[in-house]
């Protein structure tokens, strides 16, 4: 998607682009079509509210992380989220099954490319994770959790 995208149910524009990690097909609903469905099937509206509430909570958590955690902790938290969302068990640990450039990980964690690359290299040397091309396998989830520990649980 190129350019500014219209926000659902508003007259505002959202300055963002969607980028896929692999070849994809985009399906969408018109705003009016979605409103018609919600009117006919209120459970859809409730599901949308649930998804939006979850996303808002996640955004608030990311803001808290940016304000309170060191870069190393944010990187560990980002990798743990990716492992939970797109990880699969393998003999070496938990393989994150989507391709990730160091730049992607840095942006996701709110840090610089240099910091992300240096930190991931340190973790690789310590045996916490392995990296092959654009794929990461977390070898020691316990160690990664320890690095990302925020003390708030």
Beta strands, then each sheet from edge to edge (+ up, - down):
strand 1: 5-6
strand 2: 13-14
strand 3: 87-90
strand 4: 93-96
strand 5: 129-132
strand 6: 135-138
sheet 1: 1+ 2-
sheet 2: 3+ 4- 6+ 5-
end
